[in-house]
Amino acid sequence: MEFSGRIWNASFRPLLPMIMTQQVAYFLSTAAALMAAGCIHTEETVYKDVTRVPVEFESETAGRLFYETLSRLPRNKNRQESKTEVSIPVIFGHSQRVVRGENAAFNEAVAQTDTNKDGRITETEARIFSNQIK
């Protein structure tokens, strides 16, 4: 019995369109399943702020100097962000961004200005703080 390419081709030729159709259908169903599976992704932004420290001012001038100087502080210097990201490709993704609030910058400015740490900002302390931030 001789096996030639002609016999093989002749016997499988009617099956060839059916095999091709099955392969295309398998490919399309696999692609659709992967697209439909998608990814569960959550993104969260948390604004973390602290309470302001209580402070009093010796005079109206001291308060005005302090707040004017505080407004001149660069916003980006006092703002901090942290980002955490966890992911399992194609299945799950979660990212969380934590942004520090404005009260933290205020508290740092009070700590820098109130040099004797008595909770009261004098006009002299406010002028020193103002001269440091130009």
RODREN-516086 format. One record per residue: residue number from 1; residue in one letter; x, y, z of N, C-alpha, C in turn. Coordinates in steps of 0.05 Angstrom, whole numbers. Layout:
<rs>
n->NUM res->A n_x->X n_y->Y n_z->Z ca_x->X ca_y->Y ca_z->Z c_x->X c_y->Y c_z->Z;
...
</rs>
This chain:
<rs>
n->1 res->M n_x->17 n_y->-23 n_z->0 ca_x->0 ca_y->0 ca_z->0 c_x->18 c_y->25 c_z->0;
n->2 res->E n_x->13 n_y->41 n_z->-19 ca_x->30 ca_y->64 ca_z->-22 c_x->14 c_y->89 c_z->-12;
n->3 res->F n_x->27 n_y->105 n_z->4 ca_x->14 ca_y->130 ca_z->14 c_x->26 c_y->154 c_z->0;
n->4 res->S n_x->10 n_y->167 n_z->-14 ca_x->20 ca_y->190 ca_z->-28 c_x->5 c_y->215 c_z->-19;
n->5 res->G n_x->17 n_y->237 n_z->-25 ca_x->4 ca_y->263 ca_z->-18 c_x->-22 c_y->267 c_z->-31;
n->6 res->R n_x->-26 n_y->254 n_z->-55 ca_x->-51 ca_y->258 ca_z->-69 c_x->-74 c_y->245 c_z->-55;
n->7 res->I n_x->-70 n_y->222 n_z->-44 ca_x->-92 ca_y->208 ca_z->-30 c_x->-99 c_y->223 c_z->-4;
n->8 res->W n_x->-78 n_y->232 n_z->10 ca_x->-83 ca_y->248 ca_z->35 c_x->-99 c_y->273 c_z->28;
n->9 res->N n_x->-91 n_y->287 n_z->8 ca_x->-104 ca_y->312 ca_z->0 c_x->-133 c_y->306 c_z->-9;
n->10 res->A n_x->-136 n_y->285 n_z->-23 ca_x->-163 ca_y->279 ca_z->-34 c_x->-182 c_y->271 c_z->-11;
n->11 res->S n_x->-171 n_y->257 n_z->9 ca_x->-189 ca_y->248 ca_z->30 c_x->-196 c_y->270 c_z->51;
n->12 res->F n_x->-178 n_y->289 n_z->55 ca_x->-183 ca_y->310 ca_z->74 c_x->-194 c_y->336 c_z->62;
n->13 res->R n_x->-194 n_y->338 n_z->36 ca_x->-203 ca_y->363 ca_z->23 c_x->-232 c_y->370 c_z->31;
n->14 res->P n_x->-251 n_y->353 n_z->33 ca_x->-278 ca_y->361 ca_z->42 c_x->-278 c_y->370 c_z->71;
n->15 res->L n_x->-260 n_y->361 n_z->88 ca_x->-260 ca_y->369 ca_z->116 c_x->-246 c_y->395 c_z->121;
n->16 res->L n_x->-230 n_y->404 n_z->102 ca_x->-214 ca_y->429 ca_z->106 c_x->-231 c_y->453 c_z->112;
n->17 res->P n_x->-252 n_y->459 n_z->98 ca_x->-268 ca_y->483 ca_z->105 c_x->-281 c_y->480 c_z->133;
n->18 res->M n_x->-288 n_y->456 n_z->141 ca_x->-300 ca_y->452 ca_z->168 c_x->-279 c_y->457 c_z->189;
n->19 res->I n_x->-254 n_y->447 n_z->185 ca_x->-232 ca_y->451 ca_z->205 c_x->-226 c_y->480 c_z->207;
n->20 res->M n_x->-224 n_y->494 n_z->184 ca_x->-218 ca_y->523 ca_z->184 c_x->-240 c_y->538 c_z->199;
n->21 res->T n_x->-265 n_y->531 n_z->194 ca_x->-287 ca_y->545 ca_z->207 c_x->-286 c_y->540 c_z->237;
n->22 res->Q n_x->-279 n_y->516 n_z->246 ca_x->-277 ca_y->511 ca_z->275 c_x->-254 c_y->526 c_z->287;
n->23 res->Q n_x->-232 n_y->529 n_z->273 ca_x->-209 ca_y->544 ca_z->284 c_x->-216 c_y->574 c_z->286;
n->24 res->V n_x->-229 n_y->584 n_z->266 ca_x->-237 ca_y->612 ca_z->267 c_x->-257 c_y->617 c_z->289;
n->25 res->A n_x->-276 n_y->599 n_z->292 ca_x->-296 ca_y->602 ca_z->313 c_x->-283 c_y->600 c_z->341;
n->26 res->Y n_x->-264 n_y->582 n_z->344 ca_x->-249 ca_y->579 ca_z->369 c_x->-234 c_y->604 c_z->376;
n->27 res->F n_x->-220 n_y->615 n_z->356 ca_x->-205 ca_y->639 ca_z->360 c_x->-223 c_y->663 c_z->367;
n->28 res->L n_x->-245 n_y->666 n_z->353 ca_x->-264 ca_y->688 ca_z->359 c_x->-276 c_y->685 c_z->387;
n->29 res->S n_x->-283 n_y->660 n_z->394 ca_x->-295 ca_y->656 ca_z->421 c_x->-275 c_y->661 c_z->443;
n->30 res->T n_x->-250 n_y->654 n_z->438 ca_x->-229 ca_y->659 ca_z->458 c_x->-224 c_y->689 c_z->461;
n->31 res->A n_x->-222 n_y->703 n_z->439 ca_x->-218 ca_y->732 ca_z->439 c_x->-241 c_y->746 c_z->453;
n->32 res->A n_x->-266 n_y->738 n_z->448 ca_x->-289 ca_y->750 ca_z->460 c_x->-289 c_y->744 c_z->490;
n->33 res->A n_x->-282 n_y->720 n_z->498 ca_x->-281 ca_y->714 ca_z->527 c_x->-260 c_y->730 c_z->541;
n->34 res->L n_x->-237 n_y->734 n_z->529 ca_x->-216 ca_y->751 ca_z->541 c_x->-225 c_y->780 c_z->544;
n->35 res->M n_x->-238 n_y->790 n_z->524 ca_x->-248 ca_y->818 ca_z->525 c_x->-270 c_y->821 c_z->545;
n->36 res->A n_x->-287 n_y->802 n_z->547 ca_x->-310 ca_y->803 ca_z->565 c_x->-301 c_y->800 c_z->594;
n->37 res->A n_x->-279 n_y->784 n_z->598 ca_x->-270 ca_y->779 ca_z->625 c_x->-261 c_y->806 c_z->638;
n->38 res->G n_x->-247 n_y->822 n_z->622 ca_x->-240 ca_y->849 ca_z->631 c_x->-223 c_y->849 c_z->656;
n->39 res->C n_x->-225 n_y->871 n_z->670 ca_x->-208 ca_y->875 ca_z->693 c_x->-225 c_y->891 c_z->714;
n->40 res->I n_x->-224 n_y->882 n_z->738 ca_x->-237 ca_y->897 ca_z->759 c_x->-216 c_y->916 c_z->769;
n->41 res->H n_x->-221 n_y->942 n_z->766 ca_x->-202 ca_y->962 ca_z->774 c_x->-216 c_y->983 c_z->791;
n->42 res->T n_x->-204 n_y->989 n_z->814 ca_x->-215 ca_y->1010 ca_z->831 c_x->-193 c_y->1031 c_z->835;
n->43 res->E n_x->-201 n_y->1056 n_z->836 ca_x->-183 ca_y->1077 ca_z->841 c_x->-195 c_y->1095 c_z->862;
n->44 res->E n_x->-179 n_y->1102 n_z->882 ca_x->-189 ca_y->1117 ca_z->905 c_x->-170 c_y->1139 c_z->912;
n->45 res->T n_x->-181 n_y->1163 n_z->918 ca_x->-165 ca_y->1185 ca_z->927 c_x->-175 c_y->1192 c_z->955;
n->46 res->V n_x->-156 n_y->1192 n_z->974 ca_x->-163 ca_y->1197 ca_z->1002 c_x->-149 c_y->1223 c_z->1010;
n->47 res->Y n_x->-165 n_y->1242 n_z->1020 ca_x->-154 ca_y->1267 ca_z->1030 c_x->-150 c_y->1264 c_z->1060;
n->48 res->K n_x->-126 n_y->1264 n_z->1068 ca_x->-119 ca_y->1260 ca_z->1096 c_x->-112 c_y->1287 c_z->1108;
n->49 res->D n_x->-128 n_y->1296 n_z->1127 ca_x->-123 ca_y->1322 ca_z->1139 c_x->-122 c_y->1319 c_z->1169;
n->50 res->V n_x->-106 n_y->1335 n_z->1182 ca_x->-104 ca_y->1334 ca_z->1211 c_x->-119 c_y->1359 c_z->1222;
n->51 res->T n_x->-124 n_y->1359 n_z->1247 ca_x->-137 ca_y->1382 ca_z->1259 c_x->-116 c_y->1404 c_z->1263;
n->52 res->R n_x->-125 n_y->1429 n_z->1261 ca_x->-106 ca_y->1451 ca_z->1265 c_x->-99 c_y->1454 c_z->1294;
n->53 res->V n_x->-74 n_y->1461 n_z->1298 ca_x->-66 ca_y->1466 ca_z->1326 c_x->-78 c_y->1492 c_z->1335;
n->54 res->P n_x->-86 n_y->1494 n_z->1360 ca_x->-97 ca_y->1519 ca_z->1370 c_x->-74 c_y->1540 c_z->1373;
n->55 res->V n_x->-79 n_y->1563 n_z->1364 ca_x->-58 ca_y->1584 ca_z->1365 c_x->-72 c_y->1611 c_z->1370;
n->56 res->E n_x->-59 n_y->1628 n_z->1384 ca_x->-70 ca_y->1655 ca_z->1388 c_x->-48 c_y->1675 c_z->1381;
n->57 res->F n_x->-56 n_y->1699 n_z->1374 ca_x->-37 ca_y->1719 ca_z->1365 c_x->-37 c_y->1742 c_z->1385;
n->58 res->E n_x->-13 n_y->1752 n_z->1389 ca_x->-9 ca_y->1774 ca_z->1408 c_x->-25 c_y->1799 c_z->1400;
n->59 res->S n_x->-25 n_y->1804 n_z->1374 ca_x->-39 ca_y->1827 ca_z->1364 c_x->-50 c_y->1821 c_z->1336;
n->60 res->E n_x->-66 n_y->1840 n_z->1326 ca_x->-77 ca_y->1837 ca_z->1299 c_x->-55 c_y->1838 c_z->1278;
n->61 res->T n_x->-35 n_y->1853 n_z->1283 ca_x->-12 ca_y->1855 ca_z->1265 c_x->3 c_y->1828 c_z->1263;
n->62 res->A n_x->6 n_y->1815 n_z->1286 ca_x->19 ca_y->1789 ca_z->1286 c_x->4 c_y->1769 c_z->1270;
n->63 res->G n_x->-23 n_y->1769 n_z->1273 ca_x->-40 ca_y->1750 ca_z->1258 c_x->-39 c_y->1756 c_z->1228;
n->64 res->R n_x->-40 n_y->1782 n_z->1221 ca_x->-39 ca_y->1790 ca_z->1193 c_x->-13 c_y->1781 c_z->1180;
n->65 res->L n_x->9 n_y->1787 n_z->1194 ca_x->36 ca_y->1779 ca_z->1183 c_x->38 c_y->1749 c_z->1179;
n->66 res->F n_x->28 n_y->1734 n_z->1199 ca_x->29 ca_y->1705 ca_z->1197 c_x->14 c_y->1695 c_z->1173;
n->67 res->Y n_x->-11 n_y->1703 n_z->1171 ca_x->-28 ca_y->1693 ca_z->1149 c_x->-19 c_y->1703 c_z->1121;
n->68 res->E n_x->-8 n_y->1727 n_z->1120 ca_x->3 ca_y->1736 ca_z->1094 c_x->27 c_y->1719 c_z->1086;
n->69 res->T n_x->44 n_y->1713 n_z->1106 ca_x->67 ca_y->1696 ca_z->1100 c_x->59 c_y->1668 c_z->1093;
n->70 res->L n_x->39 n_y->1658 n_z->1107 ca_x->29 ca_y->1631 ca_z->1101 c_x->18 c_y->1629 c_z->1073;
n->71 res->S n_x->5 n_y->1650 n_z->1063 ca_x->-6 ca_y->1650 ca_z->1036 c_x->16 c_y->1651 c_z->1015;
n->72 res->R n_x->40 n_y->1661 n_z->1022 ca_x->62 ca_y->1662 ca_z->1003 c_x->78 c_y->1636 c_z->1002;
n->73 res->L n_x->73 n_y->1618 n_z->1020 ca_x->87 ca_y->1592 ca_z->1019 c_x->80 c_y->1577 c_z->993;
n->74 res->P n_x->100 n_y->1565 n_z->981 ca_x->94 ca_y->1549 ca_z->956 c_x->76 c_y->1526 c_z->963;
n->75 res->R n_x->54 n_y->1523 n_z->948 ca_x->35 ca_y->1501 ca_z->953 c_x->47 c_y->1474 c_z->949;
n->76 res->N n_x->63 n_y->1470 n_z->929 ca_x->74 ca_y->1444 ca_z->923 c_x->94 c_y->1434 c_z->944;
n->77 res->K n_x->107 n_y->1453 n_z->958 ca_x->127 ca_y->1446 ca_z->978 c_x->113 c_y->1432 c_z->1002;
n->78 res->N n_x->90 n_y->1442 n_z->1009 ca_x->76 ca_y->1432 ca_z->1033 c_x->57 c_y->1409 c_z->1026;
n->79 res->R n_x->52 n_y->1404 n_z->1001 ca_x->33 ca_y->1383 ca_z->993 c_x->48 c_y->1357 c_z->988;
n->80 res->Q n_x->39 n_y->1336 n_z->1000 ca_x->51 ca_y->1310 ca_z->996 c_x->30 c_y->1291 c_z->987;
n->81 res->E n_x->38 n_y->1273 n_z->969 ca_x->20 ca_y->1252 ca_z->960 c_x->35 c_y->1226 c_z->961;
n->82 res->S n_x->19 n_y->1205 n_z->967 ca_x->31 ca_y->1178 ca_z->965 c_x->11 c_y->1162 c_z->949;
n->83 res->K n_x->22 n_y->1143 n_z->933 ca_x->5 ca_y->1127 ca_z->916 c_x->12 c_y->1098 c_z->920;
n->84 res->T n_x->-8 n_y->1081 n_z->924 ca_x->-4 ca_y->1052 ca_z->927 c_x->-20 c_y->1039 c_z->906;
n->85 res->E n_x->-8 n_y->1019 n_z->893 ca_x->-21 ca_y->1006 ca_z->871 c_x->-16 c_y->976 c_z->874;
n->86 res->V n_x->-38 n_y->960 n_z->872 ca_x->-37 ca_y->931 ca_z->873 c_x->-52 c_y->921 c_z->849;
n->87 res->S n_x->-40 n_y->902 n_z->834 ca_x->-54 ca_y->892 ca_z->811 c_x->-46 c_y->863 c_z->805;
n->88 res->I n_x->-65 n_y->849 n_z->795 ca_x->-60 ca_y->822 ca_z->784 c_x->-69 c_y->826 c_z->755;
n->89 res->P n_x->-51 n_y->824 n_z->735 ca_x->-58 ca_y->831 ca_z->708 c_x->-83 c_y->817 c_z->698;
n->90 res->V n_x->-99 n_y->831 n_z->684 ca_x->-124 ca_y->823 ca_z->670 c_x->-146 c_y->816 c_z->690;
n->91 res->I n_x->-141 n_y->812 n_z->716 ca_x->-161 ca_y->804 ca_z->735 c_x->-169 c_y->826 c_z->754;
n->92 res->F n_x->-149 n_y->838 n_z->767 ca_x->-156 ca_y->856 ca_z->789 c_x->-135 c_y->878 c_z->790;
n->93 res->G n_x->-144 n_y->902 n_z->796 ca_x->-126 ca_y->925 ca_z->800 c_x->-138 c_y->944 c_z->820;
n->94 res->H n_x->-122 n_y->954 n_z->838 ca_x->-131 ca_y->974 ca_z->858 c_x->-109 c_y->994 c_z->862;
n->95 res->S n_x->-116 n_y->1020 n_z->861 ca_x->-97 ca_y->1040 ca_z->867 c_x->-109 c_y->1060 c_z->886;
n->96 res->Q n_x->-92 n_y->1069 n_z->905 ca_x->-101 ca_y->1088 ca_z->925 c_x->-81 c_y->1111 c_z->926;
n->97 res->R n_x->-92 n_y->1135 n_z->925 ca_x->-75 ca_y->1159 ca_z->927 c_x->-83 c_y->1174 c_z->952;
n->98 res->V n_x->-63 n_y->1181 n_z->968 ca_x->-68 ca_y->1195 ca_z->993 c_x->-56 c_y->1223 c_z->990;
n->99 res->V n_x->-73 n_y->1244 n_z->994 ca_x->-65 ca_y->1271 ca_z->991 c_x->-66 c_y->1284 c_z->1019;
n->100 res->R n_x->-45 n_y->1297 n_z->1026 ca_x->-44 ca_y->1311 ca_z->1052 c_x->-58 c_y->1338 c_z->1050;
n->101 res->G n_x->-73 n_y->1345 n_z->1070 ca_x->-90 ca_y->1369 ca_z->1069 c_x->-75 c_y->1394 c_z->1077;
n->102 res->E n_x->-89 n_y->1416 n_z->1076 ca_x->-78 ca_y->1443 ca_z->1081 c_x->-71 c_y->1447 c_z->1111;
n->103 res->N n_x->-85 n_y->1434 n_z->1129 ca_x->-81 ca_y->1438 ca_z->1157 c_x->-53 c_y->1430 c_z->1166;
n->104 res->A n_x->-41 n_y->1410 n_z->1152 ca_x->-14 ca_y->1401 ca_z->1159 c_x->6 c_y->1424 c_z->1153;
n->105 res->A n_x->2 n_y->1438 n_z->1131 ca_x->19 ca_y->1461 ca_z->1124 c_x->16 c_y->1483 c_z->1145;
n->106 res->F n_x->-9 n_y->1488 n_z->1154 ca_x->-14 ca_y->1508 ca_z->1174 c_x->1 c_y->1501 c_z->1200;
n->107 res->N n_x->-2 n_y->1475 n_z->1208 ca_x->11 ca_y->1466 ca_z->1233 c_x->41 c_y->1469 c_z->1232;
n->108 res->E n_x->53 n_y->1463 n_z->1209 ca_x->82 ca_y->1466 ca_z->1206 c_x->90 c_y->1495 c_z->1207;
n->109 res->A n_x->74 n_y->1513 n_z->1196 ca_x->80 ca_y->1542 ca_z->1197 c_x->78 c_y->1552 c_z->1225;
n->110 res->V n_x->58 n_y->1543 n_z->1240 ca_x->56 ca_y->1551 ca_z->1268 c_x->80 c_y->1541 c_z->1284;
n->111 res->A n_x->88 n_y->1517 n_z->1280 ca_x->111 ca_y->1505 ca_z->1294 c_x->136 c_y->1521 c_z->1288;
n->112 res->Q n_x->139 n_y->1529 n_z->1263 ca_x->162 ca_y->1545 ca_z->1254 c_x->162 c_y->1573 c_z->1266;
n->113 res->T n_x->138 n_y->1585 n_z->1268 ca_x->136 ca_y->1612 ca_z->1277 c_x->137 c_y->1615 c_z->1307;
n->114 res->D n_x->123 n_y->1597 n_z->1321 ca_x->122 ca_y->1599 ca_z->1350 c_x->147 c_y->1587 c_z->1362;
n->115 res->T n_x->168 n_y->1603 n_z->1363 ca_x->194 ca_y->1593 ca_z->1371 c_x->196 c_y->1584 c_z->1400;
n->116 res->N n_x->181 n_y->1597 n_z->1418 ca_x->182 ca_y->1589 ca_z->1446 c_x->161 c_y->1569 c_z->1453;
n->117 res->K n_x->145 n_y->1560 n_z->1434 ca_x->125 ca_y->1539 ca_z->1437 c_x->105 c_y->1544 c_z->1460;
n->118 res->D n_x->96 n_y->1569 n_z->1462 ca_x->76 ca_y->1575 ca_z->1483 c_x->48 c_y->1576 c_z->1472;
n->119 res->G n_x->44 n_y->1572 n_z->1446 ca_x->17 ca_y->1572 ca_z->1434 c_x->8 c_y->1600 c_z->1427;
n->120 res->R n_x->26 n_y->1619 n_z->1430 ca_x->19 ca_y->1647 ca_z->1424 c_x->40 c_y->1659 c_z->1406;
n->121 res->I n_x->32 n_y->1670 n_z->1383 ca_x->51 ca_y->1681 ca_z->1364 c_x->52 c_y->1711 c_z->1368;
n->122 res->T n_x->76 n_y->1720 n_z->1375 ca_x->80 ca_y->1749 ca_z->1379 c_x->86 c_y->1762 c_z->1353;
n->123 res->E n_x->85 n_y->1789 n_z->1353 ca_x->91 ca_y->1804 ca_z->1329 c_x->120 c_y->1800 c_z->1320;
n->124 res->T n_x->138 n_y->1797 n_z->1340 ca_x->166 ca_y->1792 ca_z->1333 c_x->170 c_y->1765 c_z->1320;
n->125 res->E n_x->157 n_y->1745 n_z->1330 ca_x->158 ca_y->1718 ca_z->1318 c_x->146 c_y->1718 c_z->1290;
n->126 res->A n_x->124 n_y->1733 n_z->1286 ca_x->112 ca_y->1734 ca_z->1260 c_x->130 c_y->1749 c_z->1240;
n->127 res->R n_x->144 n_y->1770 n_z->1249 ca_x->163 ca_y->1784 ca_z->1232 c_x->187 c_y->1767 c_z->1224;
n->128 res->I n_x->197 n_y->1752 n_z->1243 ca_x->219 ca_y->1733 ca_z->1237 c_x->210 c_y->1712 c_z->1216;
n->129 res->F n_x->186 n_y->1701 n_z->1220 ca_x->175 ca_y->1681 ca_z->1201 c_x->172 c_y->1694 c_z->1173;
n->130 res->S n_x->161 n_y->1719 n_z->1173 ca_x->157 ca_y->1733 ca_z->1148 c_x->183 c_y->1738 c_z->1133;
n->131 res->N n_x->204 n_y->1745 n_z->1148 ca_x->231 ca_y->1750 ca_z->1136 c_x->243 c_y->1724 c_z->1126;
n->132 res->Q n_x->237 n_y->1702 n_z->1138 ca_x->248 ca_y->1676 ca_z->1129 c_x->236 c_y->1668 c_z->1102;
n->133 res->I n_x->211 n_y->1674 n_z->1098 ca_x->197 ca_y->1667 ca_z->1073 c_x->194 c_y->1691 c_z->1055;
n->134 res->K n_x->212 n_y->1693 n_z->1036 ca_x->211 ca_y->1716 ca_z->1018 c_x->207 c_y->1706 c_z->990;
</rs>
